[in-house]
Amino acid sequence: MPAYLITHPRDQKLDDLVIEDPALTLRFEAGWAILADDHGVCLAIPSGQGASIQRVDVKEPAPREE
């Protein structure tokens, strides 16, 4: 499942956030990072805010055949 960790510069005193959803997508448009799912925009962050966005989902390895 796609998941992203959003961290903000310390001086902004904002909490870090993990957002995840099976249909989550990330796109960059007109100076904004936009996270959306099947229902629309979940979160939009302006580029000037200095936030860092990192994909953190872990893909499960394929089952091994014996």
C-alpha positions as a Markdown table, in Angstrom:
| # | Residue | x | y | z |
|---|---|---|---|---|
| 1 | Met | 0.0 | 0.0 | 0.0 |
| 2 | Pro | 1.5 | 3.4 | -0.9 |
| 3 | Ala | 2.5 | 5.4 | 2.1 |
| 4 | Tyr | 4.4 | 8.7 | 2.4 |
| 5 | Leu | 6.1 | 10.3 | 5.4 |
| 6 | Ile | 5.8 | 14.1 | 5.5 |
| 7 | Thr | 8.3 | 15.9 | 7.8 |
| 8 | His | 8.4 | 19.6 | 8.4 |
| 9 | Pro | 11.4 | 21.9 | 9.4 |
| 10 | Arg | 11.8 | 22.0 | 13.2 |
| 11 | Asp | 11.2 | 25.7 | 13.4 |
| 12 | Gln | 7.7 | 25.2 | 12.1 |
| 13 | Lys | 6.8 | 23.0 | 15.1 |
| 14 | Leu | 4.4 | 20.9 | 13.0 |
| 15 | Asp | 4.0 | 17.1 | 13.6 |
| 16 | Asp | 5.3 | 14.6 | 11.2 |
| 17 | Leu | 2.6 | 12.8 | 9.3 |
| 18 | Val | 2.3 | 9.4 | 7.6 |
| 19 | Ile | -0.4 | 9.2 | 5.0 |
| 20 | Glu | -1.3 | 5.9 | 3.3 |
| 21 | Asp | -4.1 | 4.5 | 1.1 |
| 22 | Pro | -4.3 | 1.8 | -1.5 |
| 23 | Ala | -5.1 | 4.3 | -4.2 |
| 24 | Leu | -2.7 | 7.1 | -3.0 |
| 25 | Thr | -0.8 | 9.1 | -5.6 |
| 26 | Leu | 1.7 | 11.9 | -5.4 |
| 27 | Arg | 2.0 | 14.6 | -8.1 |
| 28 | Phe | 3.7 | 18.0 | -8.3 |
| 29 | Glu | 1.8 | 20.8 | -9.9 |
| 30 | Ala | 2.4 | 24.6 | -9.9 |
| 31 | Gly | 4.7 | 24.6 | -6.8 |
| 32 | Trp | 2.5 | 22.2 | -4.8 |
| 33 | Ala | 3.0 | 18.5 | -3.8 |
| 34 | Ile | -0.5 | 17.0 | -4.0 |
| 35 | Leu | -1.4 | 13.6 | -2.4 |
| 36 | Ala | -4.7 | 12.3 | -3.7 |
| 37 | Asp | -6.8 | 9.1 | -3.6 |
| 38 | Asp | -9.9 | 7.8 | -5.3 |
| 39 | His | -12.0 | 10.5 | -3.5 |
| 40 | Gly | -9.8 | 13.5 | -4.5 |
| 41 | Val | -7.0 | 15.5 | -2.8 |
| 42 | Cys | -6.0 | 14.3 | 0.7 |
| 43 | Leu | -3.2 | 16.8 | 1.3 |
| 44 | Ala | -1.5 | 19.6 | -0.6 |
| 45 | Ile | 1.8 | 21.1 | 0.6 |
| 46 | Pro | 3.3 | 24.3 | -1.0 |
| 47 | Ser | 6.9 | 23.9 | -2.1 |
| 48 | Gly | 8.0 | 27.0 | -0.1 |
| 49 | Gln | 7.0 | 25.3 | 3.2 |
| 50 | Gly | 10.2 | 23.3 | 3.2 |
| 51 | Ala | 8.5 | 19.9 | 4.0 |
| 52 | Ser | 10.2 | 16.7 | 3.0 |
| 53 | Ile | 8.1 | 13.9 | 1.5 |
| 54 | Gln | 9.5 | 10.3 | 1.5 |
| 55 | Arg | 7.8 | 7.2 | 0.3 |
| 56 | Val | 7.9 | 4.7 | 3.1 |
| 57 | Asp | 5.7 | 1.8 | 2.1 |
| 58 | Val | 7.3 | -1.6 | 2.1 |
| 59 | Lys | 6.5 | -4.0 | -0.7 |
| 60 | Glu | 5.9 | -7.5 | 0.5 |
| 61 | Pro | 8.2 | -10.0 | -1.2 |
| 62 | Ala | 6.6 | -12.5 | -3.5 |
| 63 | Pro | 5.9 | -15.9 | -1.9 |
| 64 | Arg | 8.6 | -18.4 | -2.5 |
| 65 | Glu | 7.8 | -21.6 | -4.4 |
| 66 | Glu | 9.3 | -24.7 | -2.9 |
